[in-house]
Amino acid sequence: MQYETRLTINGALIDGARALEVVDPATGKVFATVACASQQQAEAAVQAAKNAQPGWEALSWRTRADMLKAIADRIEARRSDFADAMVAEQGKPHREAAAEAAYAIAFIRHFASLNLPERLLSVPGSGRVELRHRALGVVLGISPWNFPLLIPAAKIAPALLAGNTMVMKPAPTTPIMTLMLGEIAASVLPPGVLNVITDQNDLGGLLTSHPDIAKVTFTGSTATGRKIMASAAPTLKRLTLELGGNDAAIVLGDVDVQQTAERIFAAAFFNGGQACLAIKRVYVADAIYDEFCEALARLAREAIVGPGSSPEARIGPMQNRQQFEKARHYLEVARRDGHIIAGGSIHPGDGYFVAPTVVRDIDDSSELVSQEQFSPILPVIRVTDGEDALARTNASDFGLGGSVWSGDAARARALAGRMQSGTVWVNQHLNFGPEVPLVGAKQSGIGVEWTDLGLAEFCQIQVINEAA
């Protein structure tokens, strides 16, 4: 198929000042070359967004929502193209890519159904007090490589609906999805409303410190989030940061072992473990520890690893060489600090394939447990009971998500309420959608995404207070 290779600046599809090679992680080989922006083109994108913003905000919410719906419809019409391109650049199995495309469409349509109407406040002794939500101005979106369509869509939709204009910058290893979004947007939106540029990880500082950028919405690592905060500080930009997670699953001794192991395996190895909300560590009650470890190991041995284009593949490659090398490091850590009972190997060949790996007899002192490995390597830690597991879970600096599993839902819910995470699931994991807020605790993020709460993060509250 033909991939979109051009930048979108001021409504026009243009060539980059330089080239960016895109590697297929299943082969380790370059399969496409796309446009890469220069500093001058990045500046032009910001200027285009700035010029377009007043006119875009002047349109009604309904008009802006209708344009978002049109974008969703055009993605829907090309959903198979998006899924095929996603498999090529990101590596995930085709069914996961198709599901991501469907989710992206659903997110855009959900935001297009929202509104933040003006409200009259009842204030004793006052005249008319009106609360409004105004646009912030120009928003910078920076998206990661693990969900190259869903995450940009979930940033673009609320930002534009609220009346902001936008510069969107994808990860350099997965630029094609966002470039395709830019192409569609250019055929629907007024010039300058959505600008899409790519880089080689060298334009972020220019953009996050830019005086004409009012807000940055970023999904990625905690380390990069800190840099963005520092860069945005001189102008006090608004920030939404969805950062790293080290999601823990607490498994109590009264679960159905096989059923729970299957669900935890699915939530840990989804997208090859390359998901911020995936399970990264499992705390299992001593009474069922051996049985549970073996159930997970059996699932890992049975899982088929291969190119995302293969219908049989359940787990695809690591998305890029850097993450592949990190996974290789964590395999060495697993051998040193624990006992590998499934996987533990790198597949031969040029692709970035890592066998799904289960590690037992390991504890919190290991970096495989304390850090976010973002790989198909799952540590399983023995605990005495739920209180022991909760204390270990909450000792982390991260607090994005987590889950508690028990045959007694009330018992699990009580424990879940004490977990220091933005999202805690009970007897499930990775159940999410645009109707449910996403928020990180501790060093896993700042701000809220999704729902009307996330939409409000793209607005400036204005109070008009009129004398009686």
C-alpha positions in Angstrom: 0.0 0.0 0.0 1.0 3.7 -0.3 1.9 5.4 2.9 1.4 9.1 3.5 4.9 10.6 3.7 4.4 14.3 3.9 4.0 16.8 6.7 0.8 18.8 7.2 1.5 22.5 7.7 -1.2 25.2 7.3 -3.5 22.8 5.5 -1.0 21.8 2.9 0.8 18.5 2.5 4.5 19.3 2.1 7.8 17.5 1.8 10.2 17.7 4.8 13.5 19.5 4.8 15.1 16.1 5.5 14.2 12.5 5.5 13.2 10.0 8.2 13.6 6.3 7.7 10.9 4.0 9.2 12.0 0.5 10.2 9.7 -2.6 10.2 10.4 -4.1 13.7 9.6 -7.6 12.4 12.5 -7.4 10.0 14.8 -4.7 11.4 14.8 -3.2 7.9 13.8 0.2 6.5 10.4 -0.1 4.7 9.5 3.5 4.2 11.0 7.0 4.1 8.9 9.9 5.2 9.2 13.7 5.6 11.1 15.0 8.6 10.7 18.7 9.6 13.4 21.3 10.1 13.3 23.9 12.8 12.0 26.4 10.3 9.1 24.0 9.4 8.4 23.5 13.1 8.2 27.2 13.5 5.9 27.5 10.5 3.6 24.9 12.0 3.3 26.8 15.3 2.7 30.1 13.4 0.0 28.5 11.2 -1.7 27.1 14.3 -1.5 30.5 16.0 -3.0 32.3 13.0 -5.8 29.8 12.7 -6.8 29.7 16.3 -9.1 32.8 16.7 -11.2 31.8 13.7 -11.4 28.2 14.8 -12.5 29.1 18.3 -15.1 31.5 16.8 -16.9 28.5 15.3 -19.6 26.9 17.3 -19.0 23.7 19.3 -21.4 21.9 17.0 -19.5 23.0 13.9 -16.2 21.8 15.4 -17.8 18.5 16.5 -19.2 17.9 13.0 -15.7 18.2 11.6 -14.3 15.8 14.1 -17.1 13.3 13.1 -16.1 13.7 9.5 -12.5 12.9 10.4 -13.7 9.8 12.2 -15.8 8.8 9.2 -12.7 9.1 6.9 -10.6 7.0 9.2 -13.4 4.4 9.3 -13.4 4.3 5.5 -9.7 3.6 5.5 -9.6 1.4 8.6 -7.9 -1.5 6.9 -5.2 0.8 5.5 -4.5 2.2 9.0 -4.3 -1.3 10.5 -2.0 -2.6 7.8 0.3 0.4 8.1 0.3 0.1 11.9 1.4 -3.5 11.7 4.3 -2.5 9.4 5.6 0.4 11.5 4.6 -0.6 15.1 4.8 -4.4 14.8 1.7 -5.4 16.8 -0.5 -8.3 15.7 -3.0 -7.3 13.0 -6.0 -8.0 15.3 -4.6 -5.6 17.9 -3.9 -3.0 15.1 -7.5 -3.3 13.9 -8.8 -2.9 17.4 -6.7 0.2 17.9 -8.1 1.7 14.8 -11.6 1.0 16.0 -10.8 2.5 19.4 -9.4 5.7 17.8 -12.6 6.2 15.8 -14.7 5.6 19.0 -12.6 8.1 20.9 -13.0 10.8 18.3 -16.7 10.2 18.0 -17.1 10.2 21.8 -15.4 13.6 22.2 -17.5 15.0 19.3 -20.6 14.2 21.4 -19.4 16.3 24.4 -19.8 19.9 25.2 -18.9 22.3 28.1 -21.8 24.8 28.0 -21.8 28.1 29.7 -23.2 27.9 33.3 -24.9 30.5 35.5 -23.7 30.3 39.1 -26.1 31.0 41.9 -24.1 33.4 44.2 -26.0 35.1 47.1 -25.8 38.8 46.9 -24.4 38.9 43.4 -25.7 39.8 40.1 -25.0 37.5 37.1 -22.1 35.2 37.5 -21.3 33.2 34.3 -18.8 30.4 34.0 -17.3 29.8 30.5 -14.7 27.4 29.0 -12.4 29.2 26.6 -9.7 27.7 24.4 -6.2 27.9 25.6 -4.6 28.7 22.2 -2.1 26.5 20.5 -1.7 23.0 21.9 1.4 20.8 21.3 0.7 17.0 21.3 3.6 14.5 21.6 2.7 10.9 21.2 4.7 7.7 21.8 5.3 4.7 19.6 3.3 2.0 21.3 -0.2 3.2 20.3 0.6 5.4 17.2 -3.1 6.0 16.2 -5.2 5.9 19.4 -3.1 8.2 21.4 -2.8 11.0 18.8 -6.6 10.7 18.1 -7.3 10.9 21.9 -5.3 14.1 22.1 -6.4 15.8 18.9 -10.2 15.4 19.4 -10.6 17.2 22.7 -8.0 19.8 21.9 -9.7 20.8 18.7 -13.3 20.5 20.1 -12.4 23.0 22.8 -11.4 25.5 20.2 -7.6 25.1 20.3 -5.4 24.6 17.3 -2.7 22.1 17.4 0.8 20.9 16.4 1.1 17.1 16.6 4.5 15.4 16.8 4.6 11.6 16.8 7.5 9.4 17.9 10.2 9.2 15.2 9.9 5.4 15.0 6.1 5.4 14.3 5.4 8.6 12.2 3.1 7.1 9.5 -0.1 6.9 11.5 0.0 10.6 12.5 1.0 11.6 9.0 -2.1 9.7 7.7 -4.2 11.6 10.2 -2.8 14.9 9.0 -3.6 14.0 5.4 -7.3 13.3 6.4 -7.5 16.4 8.6 -6.2 18.6 5.8 -9.2 17.6 3.7 -11.7 18.4 6.4 -10.4 21.2 8.7 -9.6 24.9 7.9 -5.8 25.5 7.2 -3.6 25.6 10.3 -6.0 24.0 12.7 -4.1 20.7 12.8 -0.4 20.6 11.8 1.6 17.4 11.8 5.4 17.4 11.9 7.9 14.7 12.5 11.5 14.9 13.9 14.4 12.8 14.9 13.9 13.5 18.6 15.5 16.9 18.1 12.6 19.4 17.9 10.9 18.6 21.3 12.9 21.3 23.2 12.1 24.0 20.7 8.4 23.2 20.8 7.9 22.6 24.5 9.6 25.9 25.3 8.0 27.9 22.5 6.3 31.1 23.7 3.3 30.6 21.3 2.5 27.1 22.7 -0.1 27.3 25.5 -0.3 23.7 26.5 1.6 20.5 26.1 -0.1 17.1 26.1 2.4 14.3 26.3 2.3 10.5 26.7 5.6 8.8 27.4 8.2 8.1 29.9 8.5 9.8 33.3 12.0 10.9 32.5 10.9 12.7 29.4 7.9 14.1 31.3 10.3 15.8 33.8 12.2 17.4 30.9 9.0 18.7 29.4 8.0 20.2 32.8 11.3 22.0 33.0 11.1 23.3 29.5 7.5 24.5 29.9 8.2 26.2 33.3 9.4 29.6 32.1 6.1 30.3 30.4 3.9 28.3 32.9 2.4 26.2 30.1 -0.6 24.0 30.9 0.5 20.4 31.0 -1.2 17.0 30.7 1.4 14.3 31.3 0.5 10.6 31.1 3.8 9.0 32.1 5.3 5.7 33.1 3.6 3.0 35.1 4.6 -0.1 36.9 1.1 -1.6 37.3 0.9 -4.3 39.9 -1.6 -7.2 40.0 -2.4 -8.5 43.5 -3.7 -12.1 43.4 -5.3 -13.4 46.6 -5.4 -17.0 47.5 -9.1 -17.6 46.8 -9.0 -17.1 43.0 -9.7 -19.6 40.2 -6.0 -20.1 39.3 -6.4 -21.0 35.7 -9.0 -18.4 34.8 -7.1 -15.6 36.6 -3.8 -16.6 35.1 -5.3 -16.4 31.6 -6.6 -12.9 32.3 -3.4 -11.6 33.9 -1.3 -13.1 31.1 -3.5 -11.2 28.5 -3.1 -8.0 30.4 0.6 -8.3 30.9 1.6 -9.4 27.4 -0.8 -7.2 25.5 1.1 -5.3 22.7 4.2 -7.3 23.7 4.1 -5.7 27.2 4.6 -2.3 25.6 1.6 -0.6 27.2 1.7 1.9 30.1 -1.3 0.3 31.7 -0.2 -3.3 31.2 0.5 -5.5 34.2 4.2 -5.2 34.9 4.5 -7.2 38.2 2.3 -9.8 39.9 2.1 -10.4 43.7 0.7 -13.8 44.4 -0.4 -15.3 47.7 1.9 -17.9 49.0 -0.8 -20.6 49.2 -1.2 -20.6 45.4 2.2 -19.3 44.3 3.6 -22.4 42.7 0.4 -23.3 40.9 -0.1 -19.8 39.6 3.5 -19.5 38.4 3.1 -22.7 36.4 -0.2 -21.6 34.9 1.4 -18.4 33.6 4.5 -20.2 32.4 2.3 -22.7 30.4 0.5 -19.8 28.7 3.9 -18.2 27.8 5.2 -21.4 26.3 2.0 -21.7 24.2 1.9 -18.1 22.9 3.0 -17.8 19.3 5.6 -15.0 18.7 5.9 -13.7 15.1 5.3 -10.8 12.7 2.1 -8.9 13.3 1.1 -9.8 9.7 0.9 -13.5 10.7 -2.6 -14.5 11.7 -1.2 -17.0 14.3 1.0 -14.4 16.1 -0.2 -13.4 19.5 2.9 -11.4 20.4 4.8 -9.3 17.9 8.3 -7.7 18.1 9.6 -5.0 20.3 8.8 -1.8 18.4 12.4 -0.4 18.0 16.0 -1.3 18.5 16.4 0.7 21.7 13.5 -1.0 23.4 14.8 -4.4 22.1 18.2 -3.8 23.8 16.4 -2.8 27.0 14.5 -6.1 26.9 17.8 -7.9 26.4 19.1 -6.2 29.5 16.1 -7.2 31.6 16.5 -10.8 30.5 20.0 -10.7 32.0 18.5 -9.1 35.2 15.9 -11.9 35.3 18.6 -14.6 35.1 20.6 -12.9 37.8 17.8 -12.1 40.3 15.2 -14.8 39.7 14.3 -18.1 38.1 13.1 -18.0 34.5 10.4 -20.7 34.0 9.3 -19.8 30.5 10.9 -17.8 27.7 14.1 -16.0 28.4 15.4 -16.0 24.9 15.9 -13.6 21.9 14.6 -15.0 18.6 17.2 -15.4 15.9 17.1 -13.2 12.9 16.9 -9.5 12.2 13.6 -8.7 13.9 13.2 -7.5 17.4 11.5 -10.6 18.9 11.6 -11.6 22.5 10.0 -14.7 23.8 7.3 -14.1 26.4 9.1 -14.7 29.7 7.9 -15.5 33.2 10.2 -15.0 36.2 9.6 -16.4 39.6 11.5 -16.4 43.0 12.3 -12.7 42.6 11.7 -9.8 44.9 11.2 -6.0 44.9 15.0 -5.3 45.2 15.4 -6.3 41.5 15.1 -3.6 38.9 12.9 -6.0 36.9 10.3 -5.4 39.6 11.0 -1.9 40.7 11.3 -0.4 37.2 8.9 -0.3 34.2 10.4 -3.0 31.8 8.0 -2.3 29.0 8.7 -5.7 27.5 7.2 -9.2 27.5 9.0 -10.2 30.7 6.8 -10.7 33.8 8.1 -11.0 37.3 5.9 -13.0 39.8 6.6 -12.2 43.5 5.5 -14.4 46.4 3.6 -12.6 49.2 2.1 -13.7 52.5 -1.3 -12.0 52.0 -3.1 -9.0 50.6 -1.6 -6.6 53.1 1.9 -7.6 52.3 1.1 -7.2 48.5 -0.5 -3.8 49.1 2.5 -2.5 51.0 4.9 -3.6 48.3 2.7 -2.2 45.5 2.4 1.2 47.2 6.2 1.4 47.8 6.6 2.3 44.1 7.1 5.8 42.8 4.6 4.9 40.0 0.9 4.9 40.3 -0.8 4.7 36.9 -2.9 1.5 37.3 -3.2 -1.7 39.2 -5.6 -4.5 39.9 -6.8 -6.8 42.7 -8.0 -10.4 42.1 -10.1 -12.4 44.5 -13.0 -14.7 44.6 -14.5 -12.3 47.1 -15.3 -9.0 45.2 -16.0 -7.0 48.3 -12.6 -8.0 49.8 -10.8 -7.1 46.6 -12.7 -3.8 46.3 -11.7 -2.8 49.9 -8.0 -3.5 49.0 -8.3 -1.7 45.7 -9.5 1.4 47.5 -6.2 1.6 49.3 -3.9 1.1 46.3 -2.1 4.4 45.4 -2.9 4.3 41.7 -5.0 6.5 39.4 -6.9 3.4 38.1 -7.5 0.2 40.0 -9.4 -2.6 38.5 -11.1 -5.4 40.4 -11.0 -8.9 38.8 -10.1 -7.4 35.5 -7.3 -5.2 33.9 -7.1 -3.0 30.9 -10.8 -2.3 30.7 -10.8 1.3 29.5 -12.6 3.7 27.1 -13.3 7.3 26.4 -16.1 7.3 29.0 -13.7 6.6 31.9 -11.2 9.1 33.1 -7.5 8.2 32.9 -5.3 9.8 35.6 -1.9 9.0 37.0 -0.9 9.1 40.7 2.6 10.0 42.0 5.2 10.0 39.2 2.8 8.5 36.7 1.4 11.7 35.5 -0.3 15.1 35.9 -3.8 15.9 34.8 -6.8 14.0 33.5 -7.4 12.5 30.1 -10.6 11.4 28.4 -14.3 12.1 29.4 -15.5 15.7 30.0 -12.9 16.0 32.7 -10.1 15.5 30.1 -11.9 17.9 27.7 -11.9 20.6 30.4 -8.1 20.2 30.6 -7.9 21.9 27.2 -9.8 24.9 28.4 -9.3 28.1 30.3 -12.1 28.7 32.8 -13.4 32.2 32.6 -15.8 33.8 35.1 -17.9 36.8 34.0 -19.1 38.4 37.2 -21.7 41.2 36.5 -23.1 43.6 39.1 -26.7 43.3 40.0 
